[in-house]
Amino acid sequence: MPGMSASNGTLKGIEDRRLKDRRRAMKRKWKVGILGATGTVGQRFIQLLERHPWFEVADVAASDRSAGKTYQQACHWKISGHMPEYVRKMKVEGLRVLILTGDLVFSGLPSSMAG
């Protein structure tokens, strides 16, 4: 093409490949875990991630008191709006024995626990 040097053409090709890689990566939802899921901050994470195009909640974790229960049994929903259906039957893991199956973790833990 007139006015395009070899280096500009190469740079354009690299940019095109990067854009294709990003689009491919975004077609896949990233599995996430939420620490402190039954608290107010954890509830907000769950609400924000309900229909998120990039993230899917795979694990929820909370105190030993909540561990082993379903999220619906363990959580007293405090924030406005409804408790998302997708999370109601998820098993709450304890923070001490948490084995994350996801790609990323969001923490709603108090700073004293997050250490």
Buried (B, 14 or more C-beta within 10 A) or exposed (E): EEEEEEEEEEEEEEEEEEEEEEEEEEEEBBBBBBBBBBBEBBBBBBBEBBEEEEBBBBBBBBBEEBBEBBBBEBBEBEEEEEBBEBBBEBEBBBBEEBEBEBBEEBBBBEEEEEE
